[in-house]
């Protein structure tokens, strides 16, 4: 346990170091960004001013309601169809969404980018870290607030013990799923490459399915975890790109008639 805590602390320290090295000239502040991320997420309802967004939310709500009505049946079906082969693979998949593993991956990815002087890798690791932190703050509050019993407890999907800190009553939402999607969504949006997006979301989806397979979570737990992680990740990338839209462009100027040459600075908003 001590080794895990130490590894976790070192990973966080490395990611904060990348923040300072990569974005020092942008007046970057990790904690200020976290605050801005929360402000953007909380004000989300005020931006629901188009039919498309409302329709999307409607479909998500309907999907969640359908899953909620089949939580018990789906749990029983999965547990009745376990196989020895999947039992062997499952533990390895479960490690992907573990917070220690995720932070370690981001530290290694960002560190590799730092050594190779690849700012895109460093930026992606840093934004993923932001998404990871914000998602876990939201998910952690919901876990304690809802106090939902895990499937393995055997009390049914409708058993809630609000404000419970008992591990067996922190099922909603799935932390592993939330972690996986909070990082996958950042990678997908940062690289804007179909192959990266498919790979990232596929790995995150495997984590979600593993949590159901291991009887650790209900289907709605992983559904909401995936929603939170994806929404937060996409919001973090959107905010970062929005800030970068305001930049200075250096444009060469030539005036042959006067024999003058120079450089103008054009501000883009």
C-alpha positions as CSV (number, residue, x, y, z in Angstrom):
1,X,0.0,0.0,0.0
2,X,2.8,2.4,0.9
3,X,4.5,1.7,-2.5
4,X,1.3,2.4,-4.3
5,X,0.8,5.7,-2.5
6,X,4.5,6.7,-3.2
7,X,4.1,5.7,-6.9
8,X,0.9,7.7,-7.1
9,X,2.5,10.8,-5.5
10,X,5.5,10.6,-7.9
11,X,3.2,10.3,-10.9
12,X,1.3,13.4,-9.8
13,X,4.5,15.3,-9.2
14,X,5.9,14.4,-12.6
15,X,2.6,15.5,-14.3
16,X,2.8,18.9,-12.5
17,X,6.4,19.3,-13.6
18,X,5.3,18.7,-17.2
19,X,2.7,21.4,-16.6
20,X,5.3,23.9,-15.6
21,X,7.8,23.0,-18.3
22,X,5.3,22.8,-21.2
23,X,3.1,25.8,-20.4
24,X,5.2,28.1,-18.4
25,X,5.1,30.7,-21.2
26,X,1.3,30.5,-21.3
27,X,0.8,31.6,-17.7
28,X,-0.6,28.2,-16.9
29,X,-2.0,27.3,-13.5
30,X,-3.2,23.7,-12.9
31,X,-5.4,24.6,-10.0
32,X,-6.8,27.6,-11.8
33,X,-7.6,25.4,-14.7
34,X,-9.4,22.9,-12.4
35,X,-11.6,25.8,-11.2
36,X,-12.3,26.9,-14.7
37,X,-13.2,23.3,-15.7
38,X,-15.7,23.1,-12.9
39,X,-17.2,26.4,-13.8
40,X,-17.7,25.3,-17.4
41,X,-19.2,22.0,-16.3
42,X,-21.6,23.6,-13.8
43,X,-22.8,26.2,-16.4
44,X,-23.5,23.4,-18.9
45,X,-27.3,23.7,-18.7
46,X,-27.2,27.4,-19.8
47,X,-25.7,26.3,-23.1
48,X,-28.5,23.9,-24.0
49,X,-30.0,26.2,-26.4
50,X,-30.3,24.1,-29.5
51,X,-32.6,21.2,-30.5
52,X,-29.7,18.8,-31.2
53,X,-28.3,19.0,-27.7
54,X,-31.7,18.4,-26.1
55,X,-32.4,15.4,-28.4
56,X,-29.0,14.0,-27.5
57,X,-29.8,14.3,-23.8
58,X,-33.1,12.7,-24.4
59,X,-31.5,9.7,-26.0
60,X,-29.0,9.4,-23.1
61,X,-31.8,9.7,-20.5
62,X,-33.8,7.0,-22.3
63,X,-30.8,4.7,-22.6
64,X,-30.1,5.2,-18.9
65,X,-33.7,4.4,-18.0
66,X,-33.6,1.2,-20.1
67,X,-30.4,0.1,-18.4
68,X,-31.8,0.8,-15.0
69,X,-34.8,-1.4,-15.6
70,X,-32.6,-4.3,-16.7
71,X,-29.7,-3.9,-14.2
72,X,-30.7,-7.1,-12.3
73,X,-31.3,-9.2,-15.4
74,X,-28.1,-8.1,-17.1
75,X,-26.1,-8.9,-14.0
76,X,-27.6,-12.4,-13.7
77,X,-27.0,-13.0,-17.5
78,X,-23.4,-12.0,-17.3
79,X,-22.7,-14.0,-14.2
80,X,-24.4,-17.1,-15.6
81,X,-22.2,-17.0,-18.7
82,X,-18.7,-16.6,-17.2
83,X,-15.9,-18.7,-18.7
84,X,-12.5,-19.8,-17.4
85,X,-10.8,-18.0,-20.3
86,X,-12.5,-14.7,-19.5
87,X,-11.8,-15.3,-15.8
88,X,-8.1,-15.4,-16.7
89,X,-8.2,-12.2,-18.8
90,X,-10.4,-10.1,-16.6
91,X,-7.9,-9.1,-13.9
92,X,-5.5,-7.7,-16.5
93,X,-8.2,-5.6,-18.1
94,X,-9.3,-4.3,-14.7
95,X,-5.9,-2.9,-14.0
96,X,-6.3,-0.4,-16.9
97,X,-8.9,1.7,-15.1
98,X,-7.2,1.6,-11.7
99,X,-6.2,5.1,-10.6
100,X,-2.6,4.1,-9.9
101,X,-2.2,2.5,-13.3
102,X,-3.8,5.5,-15.1
103,X,-1.6,8.0,-13.3
104,X,1.5,5.9,-14.0
105,X,0.6,5.7,-17.7
106,X,0.1,9.5,-17.9
107,X,3.4,10.1,-16.2
108,X,5.3,7.7,-18.5
109,X,3.5,9.1,-21.6
110,X,4.1,12.7,-20.6
111,X,7.7,11.9,-19.5
112,X,8.4,10.3,-22.9
113,X,7.1,13.4,-24.6
114,X,9.3,15.5,-22.4
115,X,12.4,13.5,-23.3
116,X,11.5,13.5,-27.0
117,X,10.6,17.2,-26.9
118,X,7.1,16.3,-28.1
119,X,4.8,19.0,-26.8
120,X,1.7,17.2,-28.1
121,X,2.4,14.2,-25.9
122,X,3.1,16.4,-22.9
123,X,-0.1,18.4,-23.5
124,X,-2.2,15.3,-23.9
125,X,-0.9,13.8,-20.7
126,X,-1.5,17.1,-18.8
127,X,-5.0,17.6,-20.1
128,X,-5.8,13.9,-19.4
129,X,-4.6,14.5,-15.8
130,X,-6.9,17.5,-15.5
131,X,-9.8,15.4,-16.8
132,X,-8.9,12.6,-14.4
133,X,-8.8,14.8,-11.4
134,X,-12.1,16.6,-12.2
135,X,-13.9,13.4,-13.1
136,X,-12.8,11.8,-9.8
137,X,-13.9,14.7,-7.7
138,X,-17.4,14.5,-9.3
139,X,-17.4,10.7,-9.2
140,X,-16.2,10.6,-5.6
141,X,-18.9,12.9,-4.4
142,X,-21.6,10.8,-6.2
143,X,-20.3,7.6,-4.8
144,X,-20.6,8.8,-1.2
145,X,-23.8,10.7,-1.8
146,X,-25.6,7.8,-3.5
147,X,-24.2,5.0,-1.4
148,X,-25.4,2.4,-3.8
149,X,-24.9,-1.3,-2.9
150,X,-22.6,-3.3,-5.2
151,X,-24.1,-6.3,-7.1
152,X,-21.8,-8.6,-5.1
153,X,-23.5,-7.5,-1.9
154,X,-26.7,-9.2,-3.0
155,X,-29.2,-6.5,-1.9
156,X,-30.4,-5.6,-5.4
157,X,-29.9,-2.6,-7.7
158,X,-32.3,-0.4,-5.8
159,X,-30.5,-0.5,-2.4
160,X,-29.0,2.9,-1.6
161,X,-27.4,4.1,1.7
162,X,-26.7,7.8,1.2
163,X,-23.5,9.3,2.6
164,X,-22.1,5.8,3.2
165,X,-18.3,5.3,3.0
166,X,-18.5,1.6,3.1
167,X,-16.7,0.1,0.1
168,X,-19.6,-2.2,-0.5
169,X,-21.9,0.8,-0.9
170,X,-19.9,2.9,-3.3
171,X,-21.0,1.3,-6.6
172,X,-22.4,4.4,-8.3
173,X,-20.7,5.4,-10.5
174,X,-17.9,3.1,-11.6
175,X,-14.6,4.7,-10.8
176,X,-12.6,2.4,-13.1
177,X,-14.9,3.2,-16.0
178,X,-14.9,6.9,-15.2
179,X,-11.1,6.9,-15.1
180,X,-10.8,5.1,-18.4
181,X,-13.2,7.4,-20.3
182,X,-11.8,10.6,-18.8
183,X,-8.5,9.8,-20.4
184,X,-9.8,8.1,-23.6
185,X,-11.9,11.1,-24.5
186,X,-8.9,13.5,-24.2
187,X,-6.7,11.3,-26.4
188,X,-9.5,11.0,-28.9
189,X,-10.1,14.8,-29.2
190,X,-6.5,15.9,-28.9
191,X,-5.2,13.7,-31.8
192,X,-8.4,14.0,-33.9
193,X,-7.5,10.7,-35.6
194,X,-10.2,8.0,-36.1
195,X,-7.7,5.2,-35.2
196,X,-6.7,6.9,-31.9
197,X,-10.4,7.5,-31.1
198,X,-11.5,3.9,-31.8
199,X,-8.5,2.5,-29.9
200,X,-9.0,4.7,-26.9
201,X,-12.7,4.2,-26.5
202,X,-12.4,0.5,-27.2
203,X,-10.0,0.1,-24.3
204,X,-12.2,2.2,-22.1
205,X,-15.2,0.1,-23.1
206,X,-13.4,-3.1,-22.2
207,X,-12.8,-1.7,-18.7
208,X,-16.5,-0.9,-18.4
209,X,-17.5,-4.5,-19.4
210,X,-14.9,-5.9,-17.0
211,X,-16.5,-4.2,-14.1
212,X,-19.9,-5.8,-14.9
213,X,-18.2,-9.1,-15.5
214,X,-16.5,-9.1,-12.1
215,X,-19.8,-8.3,-10.5
216,X,-18.4,-5.0,-9.0
217,X,-20.9,-2.7,-10.7
218,X,-24.3,-2.5,-12.2
219,X,-24.7,-1.6,-15.9
220,X,-26.0,1.9,-14.9
221,X,-22.9,2.4,-12.8
222,X,-20.6,2.0,-15.8
223,X,-23.0,3.9,-18.0
224,X,-22.9,7.0,-15.8
225,X,-19.1,6.6,-15.2
226,X,-18.5,6.6,-19.0
227,X,-20.8,9.7,-19.4
228,X,-19.0,11.7,-16.8
229,X,-15.5,10.7,-17.9
230,X,-16.3,11.5,-21.6
231,X,-18.1,14.8,-20.9
232,X,-15.4,16.0,-18.6
233,X,-12.6,15.0,-21.0
234,X,-14.2,16.7,-24.0
235,X,-14.9,19.8,-21.9
236,X,-11.3,20.0,-20.8
237,X,-10.0,19.8,-24.4
238,X,-12.6,22.2,-25.6
239,X,-11.6,24.8,-23.0
240,X,-7.9,24.4,-23.8
241,X,-8.5,24.9,-27.5
242,X,-10.8,27.9,-26.9
243,X,-8.0,29.6,-24.9
244,X,-5.5,28.9,-27.7
245,X,-7.7,30.6,-30.3
246,X,-6.5,33.9,-29.0
247,X,-2.9,34.2,-30.2
248,X,-0.5,36.5,-32.0
249,X,0.5,35.9,-35.6
250,X,3.6,37.4,-37.1
251,X,3.0,38.5,-40.7
252,X,5.8,39.7,-43.0
253,X,5.1,43.0,-44.7
254,X,6.8,44.2,-47.9
255,X,6.4,47.6,-49.5
256,X,8.6,47.7,-52.7
257,X,7.6,51.3,-53.5
258,X,9.2,52.6,-50.4
259,X,11.8,49.9,-50.2
260,X,10.6,48.9,-46.7
261,X,10.4,45.4,-45.2
262,X,9.2,44.4,-41.8
263,X,6.9,42.3,-39.6
264,X,3.4,43.0,-38.3
265,X,1.8,41.4,-35.3
266,X,-1.8,40.3,-35.9
267,X,-3.9,39.3,-32.9
268,X,-6.4,36.6,-33.6
269,X,-9.5,36.3,-31.4
